[in-house]
Amino acid sequence: MSKAQNDVVITGIGIVTCQGVGKDAHVALLTADKAPPTIVETEKFKPYPVHPLPEIDWSQQIPKRGDQRQMENWQRIGVFTAGLALDDAGFKDNLEACGTMDMIVAAGGGERDTNVDTLIVNEGLKRNDRELLLNEKLTTELRPTLFLAQLSNLLAGNISIVHKVTGSSRTFMGEEASGVSAVETAFHRIKSGESTHALVGGAFSAERLDMILLIESINAHAIGDWHPLWSRKPEDGGGMIMGSLSAFLVLESRAHAESRRARIYATMDAVEGDRGRRDDGKFEARLERMLAPAKQGLEGATVVFSGTTAIPDLAQREKAVLEAQLPEAAIRAYSGISGHGLESQFPLGIAFAALAVANQAKVPPFDTTHEKAMAAGTRNAVVTTVGHVRGEGIAVLSAEA
């Protein structure tokens, strides 16, 4: 594709998953000869498996102990990873650049009071007027400061405090769709000339009883042993295995990146999010329309980093569309090696894709039974995210040269 000064390019990547801390650990797994190792915790929350957080030295990106202590874990993970992205882009100590940088974060509502959740669930087993019960407990059991301590925009606030990113700030809520909206907003602001550089991403802590309850309440959580993603069956539970993870990206206009001679990982050619009903073929039709940019003008090997939830029916419907629309592409379901990250899912897929494109990786199959090997290194990447309840997103990335 031809290059333009308002192209949106990726110049910084911060990534943390169970597979490791930082881009080098993830480049290693994307360029390996065999599938990444399975890193999953099956005992702590039995019968629910989770992909755990790796060992992290928080002081590398959050030097003040006081800052570390006042954050919940999902905030620590995000602030740490945002620092990795800023470091990687060469912005970490550039106060002028950080002072004019847009920040767009996808965040959940913080961690819950598990004791109150347990009380409500137990009381709900004894009563049928559960709406009344819920209102009673919300007014009598929650401590007044709980909601103040769990505001979703505290992640962005802490990034501003720790890393001095003090340009415009936006926080999106809404599970997987919030991650899509965050990236899409940054993309269009840069593409239109409203912004020159932005920090965008999210963080998720999976090792929480409240999150397991949230997913299992709609019968979506996998149960028992870990299985490769495309191989999960309804009898193994709902399919989803959550992961403690975070991904932040530094996006810039090509003109801005080239003016400071930044390393460019990949060009972001298109981003789109949408939502709607999924019955009567509407889901398939929507995905086909959104995949149109992935079929135009891309040269060389293409990898699809599917952010599928692993809910069996939904996963198979997505895979059927991808195989029909992009028959030559190699599909890699990254939740199978990292876990599912809700708000962080879309930024995580883009981080994987950018690293694969920049390193021309022959990405090994993550599920060897259902994913084909690559004959050539990655030149283009498509990232999908399909929300476990609603919302879809597509991004298309291409190599620089």
C-alpha positions as CSV (number, residue, x, y, z in Angstrom):
1,M,0.0,0.0,0.0
2,S,1.2,3.6,-0.7
3,K,2.3,5.6,2.3
4,A,0.7,8.8,3.4
5,Q,1.7,11.3,6.1
6,N,-1.5,10.8,8.0
7,D,-1.2,7.0,8.1
8,V,-1.6,5.7,11.6
9,V,1.5,3.7,12.6
10,I,2.3,1.7,15.7
11,T,5.6,2.9,17.4
12,G,5.3,1.5,20.9
13,I,4.1,-1.8,22.4
14,G,3.6,-2.7,26.0
15,I,2.3,-6.2,26.7
16,V,2.0,-8.4,29.8
17,T,0.3,-11.9,29.7
18,C,0.9,-15.2,31.4
19,Q,3.5,-15.8,28.7
20,G,5.8,-13.1,30.1
21,V,6.5,-9.4,30.6
22,G,7.3,-7.1,27.6
23,K,7.6,-7.5,23.9
24,D,10.7,-9.7,23.8
25,A,8.9,-12.6,25.6
26,H,6.0,-12.4,23.1
27,V,8.2,-12.0,20.0
28,A,9.9,-15.3,21.1
29,L,6.6,-17.2,21.2
30,L,5.4,-15.7,17.9
31,T,8.7,-16.7,16.1
32,A,9.0,-20.1,17.8
33,D,9.0,-23.4,15.9
34,K,6.2,-24.9,18.1
35,A,3.1,-23.8,19.9
36,P,3.7,-21.7,23.1
37,P,3.6,-23.5,26.4
38,T,0.3,-23.7,28.3
39,I,0.4,-21.6,31.4
40,V,-2.8,-22.0,33.3
41,E,-3.8,-22.1,37.0
42,T,-6.3,-24.9,37.6
43,E,-6.3,-25.3,41.4
44,K,-6.7,-21.8,43.0
45,F,-10.2,-21.2,41.6
46,K,-11.1,-24.9,40.9
47,P,-13.1,-25.9,38.9
48,Y,-12.4,-22.7,37.0
49,P,-9.1,-22.4,35.2
50,V,-7.4,-19.0,34.7
51,H,-4.3,-17.8,33.0
52,P,-2.3,-16.1,35.8
53,L,-0.3,-12.9,35.9
54,P,3.5,-13.5,35.5
55,E,6.0,-12.4,38.2
56,I,6.3,-8.6,37.9
57,D,8.7,-6.1,39.5
58,W,6.3,-3.2,39.8
59,S,9.1,-0.8,40.7
60,Q,10.5,-0.9,37.1
61,Q,7.6,1.2,35.9
62,I,5.9,2.4,39.2
63,P,8.9,3.6,41.3
64,K,6.9,5.0,44.3
65,R,5.7,2.4,46.8
66,G,2.8,4.7,47.7
67,D,1.6,4.8,44.1
68,Q,1.7,1.0,44.0
69,R,-0.2,0.5,47.2
70,Q,-3.1,2.8,46.4
71,M,-3.9,1.0,43.2
72,E,-6.0,-2.1,42.8
73,N,-4.2,-4.9,40.8
74,W,-5.9,-4.2,37.5
75,Q,-4.7,-0.6,37.7
76,R,-1.1,-1.7,38.6
77,I,-1.1,-4.0,35.6
78,G,-2.3,-1.2,33.3
79,V,0.0,1.5,34.6
80,F,3.0,-0.9,34.4
81,T,2.2,-1.9,30.8
82,A,1.5,1.7,29.7
83,G,5.0,2.5,31.0
84,L,6.4,-0.3,28.9
85,A,4.7,1.1,25.8
86,L,6.0,4.6,26.4
87,D,9.5,3.3,27.0
88,D,9.4,1.3,23.8
89,A,8.3,4.3,21.8
90,G,11.0,6.5,23.3
91,F,8.5,8.8,25.0
92,K,9.1,7.9,28.6
93,D,11.2,10.8,29.6
94,N,9.9,13.3,27.0
95,L,7.7,15.5,29.2
96,E,6.7,17.7,26.2
97,A,5.5,14.8,24.1
98,C,3.7,13.1,27.0
99,G,2.1,16.4,27.9
100,T,0.4,16.6,24.5
101,M,-0.3,12.9,24.1
102,D,-3.9,11.7,23.9
103,M,-4.7,8.9,26.3
104,I,-7.6,6.5,25.5
105,V,-8.2,3.7,27.9
106,A,-10.6,0.7,28.0
107,A,-11.5,-0.1,31.6
108,G,-13.9,-2.1,33.7
109,G,-15.4,-1.0,36.9
110,G,-12.7,-2.1,39.3
111,E,-12.7,-4.9,41.8
112,R,-15.8,-5.7,43.9
113,D,-16.6,-6.4,47.5
114,T,-16.6,-10.2,47.3
115,N,-18.2,-10.6,50.8
116,V,-21.2,-8.5,49.7
117,D,-21.5,-10.5,46.5
118,T,-21.5,-13.7,48.4
119,L,-24.1,-12.5,50.8
120,I,-26.4,-11.4,48.0
121,V,-26.0,-14.7,46.1
122,N,-26.7,-16.8,49.3
123,E,-29.7,-14.7,50.3
124,G,-31.0,-15.0,46.7
125,L,-31.2,-18.7,47.1
126,K,-33.8,-18.2,49.8
127,R,-36.0,-15.5,48.3
128,N,-37.9,-15.0,45.0
129,D,-38.1,-11.2,45.3
130,R,-34.5,-10.8,44.2
131,E,-34.9,-7.3,42.7
132,L,-36.0,-6.1,46.2
133,L,-33.3,-8.1,47.9
134,L,-30.6,-6.5,45.6
135,N,-31.8,-3.0,46.4
136,E,-31.8,-3.7,50.2
137,K,-28.3,-5.0,50.2
138,L,-26.9,-2.2,48.0
139,T,-28.2,0.4,50.4
140,T,-27.1,-1.4,53.6
141,E,-24.0,-3.4,52.9
142,L,-21.8,-1.4,50.5
143,R,-19.3,0.9,52.1
144,P,-19.7,4.6,51.0
145,T,-16.2,4.8,49.5
146,L,-16.5,1.7,47.4
147,F,-17.6,3.3,44.2
148,L,-15.2,6.2,44.5
149,A,-12.3,3.7,44.8
150,Q,-13.5,1.8,41.7
151,L,-14.1,4.5,39.2
152,S,-13.1,3.2,35.7
153,N,-11.1,6.3,34.9
154,L,-8.7,5.8,37.8
155,L,-6.5,3.8,35.4
156,A,-6.1,6.8,33.2
157,G,-5.6,9.0,36.2
158,N,-2.8,6.8,37.6
159,I,-1.1,6.7,34.2
160,S,-1.2,10.5,34.2
161,I,0.3,10.7,37.7
162,V,3.0,8.1,37.2
163,H,4.0,8.6,33.6
164,K,3.0,12.3,33.1
165,V,0.7,11.7,30.2
166,T,-1.4,14.8,30.5
167,G,-3.0,15.5,27.1
168,S,-6.6,14.7,26.5
169,S,-8.0,11.7,28.3
170,R,-10.9,9.3,27.5
171,T,-12.0,6.1,29.2
172,F,-14.4,3.7,27.6
173,M,-16.4,1.1,29.5
174,G,-18.4,-1.8,27.9
175,E,-16.4,-5.0,28.0
176,E,-14.8,-6.1,24.7
177,A,-16.5,-3.3,22.8
178,S,-14.7,-0.7,24.9
179,G,-11.3,-1.9,23.7
180,V,-12.5,-1.6,20.1
181,S,-13.9,1.9,20.7
182,A,-10.7,3.0,22.3
183,V,-8.5,1.9,19.4
184,E,-11.0,3.1,16.8
185,T,-11.2,6.6,18.4
186,A,-7.4,6.9,18.5
187,F,-7.2,5.8,14.9
188,H,-9.7,8.3,13.6
189,R,-8.3,11.2,15.6
190,I,-4.9,10.7,14.2
191,K,-6.1,9.9,10.7
192,S,-8.1,13.1,10.6
193,G,-5.3,15.3,11.9
194,E,-7.0,16.0,15.3
195,S,-4.1,14.2,17.1
196,T,-0.5,13.3,16.3
197,H,0.2,10.7,19.0
198,A,-1.8,8.7,21.4
199,L,-1.5,6.0,24.1
200,V,-4.3,3.5,23.9
201,G,-5.0,0.2,25.7
202,G,-6.4,-1.5,28.7
203,A,-5.8,-4.0,31.6
204,F,-7.6,-6.9,33.1
205,S,-7.1,-8.9,36.3
206,A,-8.7,-12.3,35.9
207,E,-7.7,-13.8,39.3
208,R,-10.8,-12.5,41.1
209,L,-13.8,-14.5,42.3
210,D,-16.1,-11.6,41.3
211,M,-14.9,-11.9,37.6
212,I,-15.3,-15.7,37.6
213,L,-18.8,-15.2,39.0
214,L,-19.7,-12.6,36.4
215,I,-18.7,-15.0,33.5
216,E,-20.1,-18.1,35.1
217,S,-23.4,-16.4,35.8
218,I,-24.2,-16.6,32.0
219,N,-22.7,-20.1,31.8
220,A,-19.8,-18.9,29.7
221,H,-16.8,-20.0,31.8
222,A,-14.8,-23.1,31.0
223,I,-14.7,-25.8,33.8
224,G,-12.1,-28.4,34.6
225,D,-8.9,-28.9,32.6
226,W,-7.5,-26.6,30.0
227,H,-8.3,-27.4,26.3
228,P,-6.9,-25.8,23.1
229,L,-9.3,-23.0,22.2
230,W,-11.0,-24.3,19.0
231,S,-11.2,-27.8,20.7
232,R,-13.4,-26.7,23.6
233,K,-16.8,-28.4,23.8
234,P,-20.0,-27.5,25.6
235,E,-19.5,-30.3,28.0
236,D,-16.3,-28.6,29.2
237,G,-18.3,-25.6,30.3
238,G,-18.9,-22.3,28.6
239,G,-15.5,-22.1,26.9
240,M,-14.1,-18.8,28.2
241,I,-10.9,-18.9,30.2
242,M,-9.9,-15.4,31.5
243,G,-6.4,-14.1,31.6
244,S,-4.6,-11.5,33.8
245,L,-3.1,-9.3,31.1
246,S,-2.6,-5.8,29.6
247,A,-1.7,-4.3,26.3
248,F,-1.0,-0.6,25.5
249,L,0.0,0.8,22.2
250,V,1.6,4.1,21.1
251,L,-0.1,5.2,17.9
252,E,1.3,8.1,15.8
253,S,0.8,9.8,12.5
254,R,3.4,8.7,10.0
255,A,4.6,12.4,9.8
256,H,5.0,12.6,13.6
257,A,6.8,9.3,13.8
258,E,9.2,10.0,10.9
259,S,10.0,13.5,12.2
260,R,11.5,11.9,15.3
261,R,12.9,8.9,13.5
262,A,10.8,6.4,15.5
263,R,10.8,2.7,14.8
264,I,7.5,1.8,13.1
265,Y,6.2,-1.7,13.8
266,A,3.3,-1.7,11.4
267,T,0.8,0.5,9.6
268,M,-2.8,0.4,10.9
269,D,-4.8,0.4,7.6
270,A,-8.3,0.1,9.0
271,V,-10.2,-0.2,12.3
272,E,-14.0,-0.6,12.7
273,G,-16.3,-1.6,15.5
274,D,-20.0,-2.5,15.3
275,R,-22.7,-4.2,17.3
276,G,-26.1,-5.7,16.7
277,R,-28.2,-8.8,16.8
278,R,-26.5,-12.1,16.0
279,D,-29.5,-14.2,14.9
280,D,-30.7,-15.0,11.4
281,G,-27.2,-14.5,9.8
282,K,-26.8,-10.9,11.0
283,F,-23.6,-11.7,12.8
284,E,-22.0,-13.3,9.7
285,A,-23.2,-10.5,7.5
286,R,-21.7,-7.9,9.8
287,L,-18.3,-9.6,10.0
288,E,-18.2,-10.1,6.2
289,R,-18.8,-6.3,5.7
290,M,-16.1,-5.4,8.3
291,L,-13.6,-7.7,6.8
292,A,-13.7,-6.0,3.4
293,P,-10.5,-3.9,4.0
294,A,-8.7,-7.1,4.8
295,K,-9.3,-8.3,1.2
296,Q,-8.0,-5.2,-0.6
297,G,-4.4,-4.4,-1.6
298,L,-2.6,-6.6,0.9
299,E,0.4,-8.4,-0.4
300,G,2.2,-11.4,1.2
301,A,1.3,-13.8,4.0
302,T,-1.6,-12.8,6.2
303,V,-2.3,-13.9,9.8
304,V,-5.7,-13.5,11.5
305,F,-5.3,-13.0,15.2
306,S,-8.8,-14.0,16.4
307,G,-9.9,-12.6,19.7
308,T,-12.7,-15.1,19.9
309,T,-14.0,-15.8,23.4
310,A,-14.0,-19.6,22.9
311,I,-17.7,-19.9,23.6
312,P,-18.1,-22.9,21.2
313,D,-21.0,-21.8,19.0
314,L,-19.8,-18.3,18.7
315,A,-16.2,-19.3,18.0
316,Q,-17.2,-21.7,15.3
317,R,-19.4,-19.1,13.6
318,E,-16.6,-16.6,13.6
319,K,-14.1,-19.2,12.3
320,A,-16.4,-20.2,9.4
321,V,-16.6,-16.6,8.3
322,L,-12.9,-16.1,8.5
323,E,-12.1,-19.2,6.5
324,A,-14.6,-18.2,3.8
325,Q,-13.5,-14.6,3.5
326,L,-9.8,-15.0,4.0
327,P,-9.1,-18.6,2.8
328,E,-5.3,-18.1,2.4
329,A,-4.8,-16.6,5.9
330,A,-3.5,-18.5,8.9
331,I,-5.9,-18.1,11.9
332,R,-4.4,-17.9,15.4
333,A,-6.8,-17.7,18.4
334,Y,-4.7,-15.8,20.9
335,S,-7.0,-16.3,23.9
336,G,-5.9,-19.9,23.9
337,I,-2.4,-18.9,25.0
338,S,-3.0,-15.7,27.0
339,G,-6.6,-16.0,28.3
340,H,-9.4,-13.7,27.5
341,G,-9.0,-10.1,28.6
342,L,-12.4,-8.4,28.1
343,E,-11.7,-4.7,27.8
344,S,-8.0,-5.4,26.9
345,Q,-8.8,-8.1,24.3
346,F,-8.7,-5.9,21.1
347,P,-5.5,-4.0,22.1
348,L,-3.8,-7.3,23.0
349,G,-4.6,-8.7,19.6
350,I,-3.2,-5.6,17.9
351,A,0.0,-5.9,20.0
352,F,0.4,-9.5,18.9
353,A,-0.3,-8.6,15.2
354,A,2.2,-5.7,15.2
355,L,4.9,-7.8,16.7
356,A,4.3,-10.6,14.1
357,V,4.3,-8.1,11.2
358,A,7.4,-6.3,12.4
359,N,9.3,-9.6,12.8
360,Q,7.9,-11.3,9.7
361,A,7.0,-14.1,12.0
362,K,6.0,-17.5,10.9
363,V,3.5,-17.7,13.8
364,P,3.2,-21.3,15.1
365,P,-0.3,-22.8,15.4
366,F,-1.7,-22.1,18.9
367,D,-4.2,-25.0,18.5
368,T,-2.3,-27.6,16.4
369,T,-5.4,-29.6,15.6
370,H,-7.4,-26.7,14.0
371,E,-4.8,-24.1,12.8
372,K,-2.6,-24.5,9.8
373,A,1.1,-23.8,9.6
374,M,2.5,-20.8,7.8
375,A,4.7,-21.2,4.7
376,A,6.0,-17.6,4.8
377,G,6.6,-14.8,7.3
378,T,3.8,-12.4,8.3
379,R,3.4,-9.4,6.1
380,N,-0.2,-8.4,7.0
381,A,-2.4,-9.1,10.0
382,V,-6.1,-9.0,10.7
383,V,-7.3,-8.7,14.3
384,T,-10.8,-9.7,15.3
385,T,-12.7,-9.3,18.6
386,V,-16.1,-10.8,19.1
387,G,-17.7,-9.8,22.4
388,H,-19.0,-12.6,24.6
389,V,-22.4,-10.9,24.6
390,R,-22.3,-8.2,22.0
391,G,-19.9,-6.1,20.0
392,E,-17.4,-6.9,17.2
393,G,-14.2,-5.2,16.1
394,I,-11.8,-5.6,13.2
395,A,-8.3,-4.1,12.6
396,V,-6.1,-4.5,9.6
397,L,-2.3,-4.0,9.8
398,S,0.4,-4.1,7.2
399,A,4.2,-4.2,7.1
400,E,6.3,-1.1,6.4
401,A,8.5,-2.4,3.7
